[in-house]
Amino acid sequence: MIKEVKKREGLNYIIACIGLIILLLILQIVTRLDTAISFAYMAVILLTMLIPSRRYTYIFAVTASLFIITGFYFSIPTIDPAKFMSFIYTRSSSLLSIWVTAFLVIKFKKTQEDMKKSQETAQRYLDIAPLFFLVGGPDGKIRLINKTGCEILGYEEKEVVGKNWIDNFVPPEMRDRSYEVFQNAVANGIPFNEGYQNFVLTKDGRRRLIKWKAIVIKDVNGNMESLLTAGEDITDKIELEEITTALEKEKQLNELKTRFVAMASHEFRTPLSTILSSASLVEKYNDSAQIENRSKHIGRIKTTVRNLTNILNDFLSLDKVEAGFIEANPAMFNLDRFCGEVVEELQTVVKPGQQINYLYTADKREVFTDKNIVRIILTNLLNNAIKYSPEKSHINITIASADNEISISVKDNGIGIPEADKPHLFDRFFRAGNAVNISGTGLGLYIVKRYAEFIGGTISFSSEVNKGTTFVVNIPVGNSSV
C-alpha cells in the first residue's frame, strides 16, 4: 500500500516535470529569456529530487541540455562577434549549471538510496528476530517497529508508527508508572532496569505481558535521541508455568488425599474398635467385685476418645492453615500461669510413671501475643513428647526469654529421630521410620511450624535416636508495658 502511494506520487512529479520543461521550451522560443529560463531548467532538475529513481534526473538534465542547445541554434547572433562570444559563454554556463545541479541531485539520491537500503537491511534483520523491537523518540512516539512487534499487537506497521506508545498501547492503569520510567530515561539517559515487565494492549483488546530490555541512544550533547527497546512476550510462558504449578499442586493434593485416607482409616478404625470392645466389656462388669475391671475399661475409653479428639483437632488446625483462615488475636496475659495450666491439663494423659517437669526462667511473666496459638504449639509439643517417650521417663519444659522473644523448650528422652527423616520432619503427614507403629497423624509438627511462623516465630530441634529430642520454639512477644 505504501509502495503504491509512493509510486503514484513519483508519477505525478514526472508529469509535472514534463509539463514544466515543455512550458519552458515554449517560453524560451517565444521570449528568448535565455538566462532566466536556464535557471528554470535548474529548478526542474531540483524537482526531480522528489522522484525516487536517479535515471529521471539524467533524462531531464539531458532534455534541458538539448532544449538549451536548440535555443542556441535558433538564437545565434550573426552581426557582432563580441555578442556572439558572450552568447556562447552564457549558454555554456547554463549547461554547466544544469549538469552541476544534476550531479548534486544524483549524489543526494544515491545517499538516500544507500540509507534506505541500510534501513531495509536493518528492518529485515529486525523482522526475522523473535523479539519485539521498538524504537521511540524523546516525545514518546514510535519511529520503528518490527514484524514480531506488529504480530504481537495485531496492527499493521503504518497503524503504529508515529503514535505515542504509552497512550495507545499501554493499559490505562499502568500509564502513570510507564510515564515515570520513560521520563527518567529522557531526563537522565537511564533506561529501565533489565527484566522490567508490563502489559501491552493488542488490537483486539487482549493483554500480553512483555519483558523489556532497553538502550538509550544519545546525541552529541548527551541528550536522549531515541530509545531502542527489545521485548520478549512471556505471556504464554507465564501461563504455562501457572498451569504446571496448578498441576503440581493438584498432584500433591491427590497424594495428600491418598495418604490421608490411608492414615485416617488406620487411626480411626483402631480407636473405635477399642471403644467398642471396652464398652461391651463394661456392660458385663455389673458386680461390685468387678469395679476395678470396669474402671480400667472406662479409662481406656476416655483415653481413646481423647486421642480421637486430638486427631480431629489436628485435622481442623490443618484445614485452617491450608485455607489461610488463621487469625492472630494477641493480648496481654500471664505466660507463667498459662503454661502451668497447660502442663497440669496434660498430666492426665501421661503414661504410667512419666513426669512433666516445668521450669519458668523468663525475666517477665506478662507478655503480649496470641494465647490460643501458644496453646496449640505447647500442646502439640508436649503430646509428642508423651507419645514418643517410654513409661517412667521425664519430660522437661522450660520457658526462657531474650530481648522481646520467649523460648519454649520441650525435651524428652524418647525414641529420637533418625538422621534420614530429619529433613522431612515438618512435612504434612510425615511419620519418622521408627514411629510407624505409634498412633499419630503426622500433622502435629507441621501445624506447630506453620502457627509459629504465622506469628513471626521459629522452630528448631536436635535429636539422637533412642536418646531423645529437644524442640525449641522462639516467639516474639511485647513487653508488660504494652
Buried (B, 14 or more C-beta within 10 A) or exposed (E): EEEEEEEEEBEEBBEBBBEBBEEBBEBBBEEEEBEEBBEBBBEBBBBBBBBBEBEBBBBBBEBBBEBBEEBBEEEEEEEEEEEEEEBEEBBEEBBEBBBEBBEBBBEBBEEEEEEEEEEEEEBEEBBEBEBBBBBBBBEBBBBBBBBBBBEBBBBEBEBBBEBEBBEBBBEEEBEEEBBEBBEEBBEEBEBBEEEBEBBBBBEEEEEBBBBBBBEBEEEEEEEBBBBBBBBBBBBEEEEEEEEEEEEEEEEEEEEBEEBBEEBEEEBEEEBEEBBEEBEEBBEEBEEEEEEEBBEEBBEBBBBBEBBBEBBEBBBEBBEBBEEEEBEEEBEBBBBBEBBBEBBEEBEEBBEEEBEBEBEBEBEBBBBBBBBEBBBBBBBBBBBBBBBBBEEEBBBBBBBBBEEEBBBBBBBBBBBBBBEEBEEEBBBBBBBBEBBEEEBBBBBBBBBBBBBBEBBEBEBEBEBEBEEBBBBBBBBBBBEEEE
